[in-house]
Amino acid sequence: MSNNEPDLLNDLIQPARLTAVVDVGANPIDGEPPYKMMLQRRLCTVVGFEPQDAALGELNARKSDLESYYHYVVGNGHKAKLRLCQTPGMTSLLIPDQIALSHFAKFAEWGSVVSEHPVQTRRLDDIAEIRNLDFLKIDVQGSELAVFGSGRQKLKQAVAIQTEVSFLCLYKEQPTFGEIDGELRKQGFVPHTFTAINRRMIAPLSDPSNPYAAMNQLLEADIVYVRNFMRPADMTVEQLKHLAMIAHHCYRSFDLAANCVHQLIARKAIPGHSIHDYMASLPIGAAGAEPRSV
């Protein structure tokens, strides 16, 4: 589908505004963001935060009129030190744990701190540039829990969060997956899907030709949490609409999107035929639907 073609789901459910995406740690080093398709189709806005100058410059150089990026460090609102590491993807407010890193090839080198910079972090709830928040994508190398804790008011509106979680802590005082899971469940979210799982080979075994070689040891993962769809009464009509849009376009979670459409019909927010129109549009293999353009 080209950027100018109509979007069937959007036309069916007609959200009152574009889906509001907030990207904390928007460094494009990790590849295309999950909301890329929505942005290309002008179905969302993006407010992003990136403290690394080079990454922020790249984001601003290629941004559209729907995107805004800021040189903010999002955290708990306290003063801190931003630790720039040899590999930009390991830059963090936390101190890399060299004992943990030494158990995996190249990690001690990648996680070596090359400079430290004092910063004033900003609480998510205090950032005026965030007027709406439907979808939070976050990758801040260990500070995720501080962001969730400082954003409880704004996150009441959110319906989806994609976050990095750690099974083994590579930074000192880094919260574990269990701590993040507990906080997000308390805020009304449930796990939905993993988008990436990062495994590594434990030293001394290594593959000299491939520093990314893996066996079974889990390190990190990117996981998606969504507003608890099993309690639809806790969501507003608009929240259901934005959850449907995010599920469909960002993750191809057509079942979750269809569930939102069903709930919208039950509330008489959209016509009854909408669920049939949506299901008929799904690609082949999705609940036995006929293949059509999505």
C-alpha positions as CSV (number, residue, x, y, z in Angstrom):
1,M,0.0,0.0,0.0
2,S,1.3,3.5,-0.8
3,N,1.3,6.3,1.6
4,N,-1.7,8.0,-0.2
5,E,-4.0,5.0,-0.2
6,P,-6.8,4.8,2.4
7,D,-6.3,2.6,5.5
8,L,-9.2,0.2,5.9
9,L,-9.0,-0.2,9.7
10,N,-8.6,3.5,10.2
11,D,-11.6,4.2,8.0
12,L,-13.7,1.6,9.9
13,I,-13.0,2.7,13.5
14,Q,-12.1,6.4,12.8
15,P,-10.0,7.5,15.8
16,A,-10.5,11.1,16.9
17,R,-6.8,11.9,16.3
18,L,-3.6,10.3,15.1
19,T,-2.1,7.6,17.3
20,A,0.4,9.3,19.7
21,V,3.8,7.5,19.9
22,V,6.5,8.4,22.4
23,D,9.9,6.9,21.8
24,V,12.3,7.1,24.7
25,G,15.8,6.2,23.5
26,A,15.0,6.8,19.9
27,N,18.5,6.0,18.6
28,P,18.0,4.5,15.1
29,I,21.0,2.1,15.6
30,D,18.6,-0.8,16.4
31,G,16.9,-0.7,13.0
32,E,13.4,0.4,12.0
33,P,11.0,1.2,14.8
34,P,7.8,-0.9,15.1
35,Y,5.6,2.1,14.2
36,K,7.4,2.8,10.9
37,M,4.4,1.7,8.8
38,M,2.0,3.9,10.8
39,L,4.3,6.8,10.3
40,Q,4.7,6.2,6.6
41,R,0.9,6.1,6.2
42,R,0.5,9.3,8.3
43,L,-1.5,7.4,11.0
44,C,0.6,8.5,14.0
45,T,2.7,11.2,15.4
46,V,6.1,10.7,17.2
47,V,7.7,12.5,20.1
48,G,11.2,11.1,20.6
49,F,14.0,11.6,23.1
50,E,17.6,10.8,22.5
51,P,20.6,12.1,24.5
52,Q,23.4,11.1,22.1
53,D,24.2,14.0,19.8
54,A,25.1,11.9,16.7
55,A,21.9,9.8,17.0
56,L,19.7,12.9,17.6
57,G,21.3,14.6,14.6
58,E,20.5,11.6,12.4
59,L,16.9,11.5,13.6
60,N,16.3,15.2,13.0
61,A,18.0,15.0,9.6
62,R,15.4,12.5,8.3
63,K,12.3,13.3,10.3
64,S,8.9,14.1,8.8
65,D,6.5,16.8,9.8
66,L,4.8,14.3,12.1
67,E,8.0,13.8,14.2
68,S,9.7,15.8,16.9
69,Y,12.9,14.9,18.8
70,Y,14.4,16.3,21.9
71,H,17.8,16.1,23.6
72,Y,16.2,15.0,26.9
73,V,17.4,12.2,29.3
74,V,14.2,10.6,30.6
75,G,14.4,9.0,34.0
76,N,13.4,9.6,37.6
77,G,13.9,13.4,37.6
78,H,17.2,13.3,39.5
79,K,20.6,14.4,38.5
80,A,22.7,11.6,37.1
81,K,25.7,10.7,34.9
82,L,25.2,9.6,31.3
83,R,27.9,7.0,30.6
84,L,28.9,6.9,27.0
85,C,30.2,3.5,26.1
86,Q,32.5,2.3,23.3
87,T,29.4,0.8,21.6
88,P,26.7,3.5,21.5
89,G,24.0,0.9,22.1
90,M,25.3,0.3,25.6
91,T,25.3,3.9,26.7
92,S,23.4,4.2,30.0
93,L,22.8,6.1,33.2
94,L,23.9,2.9,35.0
95,I,27.5,1.6,35.4
96,P,28.3,-1.4,33.2
97,D,29.0,-4.5,35.3
98,Q,32.4,-5.7,34.0
99,I,32.1,-9.0,35.9
100,A,28.8,-9.8,34.2
101,L,30.1,-8.5,30.8
102,S,33.2,-10.6,31.0
103,H,31.2,-13.8,30.6
104,F,30.3,-13.0,27.0
105,A,32.6,-12.4,24.1
106,K,33.3,-8.7,23.3
107,F,30.9,-7.4,25.9
108,A,33.6,-6.0,28.2
109,E,35.1,-4.1,25.3
110,W,31.7,-2.9,24.0
111,G,30.6,-1.8,27.5
112,S,33.8,0.1,28.4
113,V,32.9,3.7,29.4
114,V,34.7,6.3,27.3
115,S,33.2,9.4,28.9
116,E,30.8,10.5,31.6
117,H,28.5,13.5,31.4
118,P,26.4,15.0,34.2
119,V,22.7,15.3,33.2
120,Q,19.4,16.4,34.7
121,T,16.9,13.6,34.0
122,R,13.3,14.4,33.3
123,R,10.2,12.5,34.6
124,L,7.9,11.3,31.9
125,D,5.0,12.9,33.6
126,D,6.7,16.3,33.6
127,I,7.5,16.5,29.9
128,A,5.2,19.1,28.4
129,E,5.9,18.1,24.9
130,I,4.1,14.8,25.5
131,R,0.4,15.9,25.1
132,N,-0.9,12.4,24.3
133,L,0.6,9.0,24.8
134,D,-0.9,5.9,23.2
135,F,2.2,3.8,22.5
136,L,5.5,4.0,24.4
137,K,8.6,2.5,22.8
138,I,11.5,2.5,25.2
139,D,15.1,1.4,25.1
140,V,17.3,3.1,27.8
141,Q,19.7,0.4,28.8
142,G,18.6,-0.4,32.3
143,S,16.6,2.8,33.2
144,E,13.2,1.5,32.0
145,L,11.8,0.9,35.5
146,A,12.6,4.5,36.5
147,V,10.8,5.8,33.4
148,F,7.7,3.7,34.1
149,G,7.7,4.9,37.7
150,S,8.0,8.5,36.7
151,G,5.3,8.3,34.1
152,R,2.3,6.6,35.9
153,Q,0.0,9.5,35.1
154,K,0.8,9.7,31.4
155,L,0.8,6.0,31.1
156,K,-2.8,5.8,32.3
157,Q,-3.7,6.8,28.7
158,A,-1.3,4.4,27.0
159,V,-2.5,1.1,25.5
160,A,0.8,-0.4,24.4
161,I,4.5,-0.4,25.5
162,Q,7.5,-2.0,23.8
163,T,10.4,-2.2,26.2
164,E,13.7,-3.9,26.4
165,V,14.0,-6.3,29.4
166,S,17.0,-8.1,30.9
167,F,17.2,-11.6,32.2
168,L,20.9,-11.2,33.2
169,C,21.8,-7.7,34.5
170,L,24.7,-6.3,32.5
171,Y,24.7,-3.0,34.5
172,K,25.1,-2.5,38.3
173,E,21.7,-2.0,40.1
174,Q,19.8,-2.8,36.9
175,P,16.2,-3.9,37.4
176,T,15.4,-7.4,36.2
177,F,12.6,-8.6,33.9
178,G,10.6,-9.6,36.9
179,E,10.7,-6.1,38.4
180,I,9.6,-4.5,35.1
181,D,6.9,-7.1,34.6
182,G,5.5,-6.5,38.1
183,E,5.4,-2.7,37.6
184,L,3.7,-2.9,34.3
185,R,1.1,-5.3,35.5
186,K,0.3,-3.0,38.4
187,Q,-0.3,-0.3,35.8
188,G,-2.8,-2.4,34.0
189,F,-0.7,-4.0,31.2
190,V,-0.2,-7.6,30.3
191,P,2.5,-9.3,28.2
192,H,1.5,-9.7,24.5
193,T,4.5,-10.7,22.4
194,F,8.3,-10.8,22.1
195,T,9.6,-9.0,19.1
196,A,13.3,-10.0,19.6
197,I,15.2,-12.3,22.0
198,N,18.9,-11.8,22.5
199,R,20.9,-14.9,23.4
200,R,24.7,-15.3,23.7
201,M,27.4,-17.9,24.0
202,I,28.9,-18.2,27.5
203,A,32.7,-17.7,27.8
204,P,35.1,-19.3,27.5
205,L,33.4,-20.8,24.5
206,S,33.2,-18.4,21.6
207,D,33.2,-18.2,17.8
208,P,36.1,-16.0,16.7
209,S,34.4,-15.4,13.4
210,N,31.1,-14.2,14.9
211,P,31.0,-12.2,18.2
212,Y,27.2,-12.5,18.1
213,A,27.2,-16.3,18.1
214,A,24.6,-17.7,20.5
215,M,23.6,-20.9,22.2
216,N,20.9,-20.9,24.9
217,Q,21.7,-18.2,27.4
218,L,19.1,-15.5,27.5
219,L,20.4,-12.0,27.9
220,E,17.7,-9.5,26.8
221,A,14.5,-9.3,24.9
222,D,12.2,-6.7,23.4
223,I,8.7,-7.4,24.7
224,V,5.4,-5.8,24.0
225,Y,2.8,-5.1,26.8
226,V,-0.7,-4.1,26.0
227,R,-3.6,-2.7,28.1
228,N,-5.4,-5.7,29.6
229,F,-7.8,-6.7,26.8
230,M,-9.5,-9.2,29.1
231,R,-10.8,-6.2,31.0
232,P,-12.2,-4.1,28.1
233,A,-14.5,-2.1,30.4
234,D,-11.3,-0.4,31.8
235,M,-10.6,1.1,28.4
236,T,-12.2,4.1,26.8
237,V,-13.5,3.9,23.2
238,E,-10.5,5.9,22.0
239,Q,-8.1,3.6,23.8
240,L,-9.7,0.6,22.1
241,K,-9.3,2.3,18.7
242,H,-5.7,3.1,19.2
243,L,-4.9,-0.4,20.6
244,A,-6.5,-1.8,17.4
245,M,-4.4,0.4,15.2
246,I,-1.1,-0.4,17.0
247,A,-1.9,-4.2,17.2
248,H,-2.7,-4.3,13.5
249,H,0.0,-2.1,12.0
250,C,2.9,-2.5,14.4
251,Y,2.7,-6.2,15.2
252,R,0.3,-7.9,12.8
253,S,-1.7,-8.9,15.9
254,F,-4.9,-9.2,13.9
255,D,-6.6,-11.2,16.6
256,L,-6.1,-8.4,19.2
257,A,-7.2,-5.8,16.7
258,A,-10.3,-7.8,15.9
259,N,-11.1,-8.1,19.6
260,C,-10.9,-4.3,19.9
261,V,-13.3,-4.0,16.9
262,H,-15.7,-6.4,18.5
263,Q,-15.6,-4.4,21.8
264,L,-16.2,-1.2,19.9
265,I,-19.3,-2.7,18.2
266,A,-20.6,-3.9,21.6
267,R,-20.4,-0.3,22.7
268,K,-22.2,0.9,19.6
269,A,-19.2,3.1,18.8
270,I,-18.9,1.7,15.2
271,P,-21.3,-0.1,12.9
272,G,-22.0,-3.8,13.4
273,H,-20.7,-4.8,10.0
274,S,-17.2,-3.5,10.9
275,I,-15.9,-6.8,12.2
276,H,-16.9,-8.6,9.0
277,D,-15.3,-5.9,6.9
278,Y,-12.1,-6.0,8.9
279,M,-11.8,-9.8,9.0
280,A,-12.4,-10.0,5.2
281,S,-9.5,-7.6,4.7
282,L,-6.9,-9.8,6.5
283,P,-4.2,-11.7,4.7
284,I,-4.5,-15.4,4.0
285,G,-3.9,-17.5,7.1
286,A,-5.4,-15.0,9.5
287,A,-8.4,-16.9,10.9
288,G,-9.0,-18.3,7.5
289,A,-9.8,-14.9,6.0
290,E,-9.6,-14.3,2.3
291,P,-6.4,-12.7,1.1
292,R,-6.8,-9.0,0.5
293,S,-4.6,-5.9,0.9
294,V,-3.9,-4.8,4.5
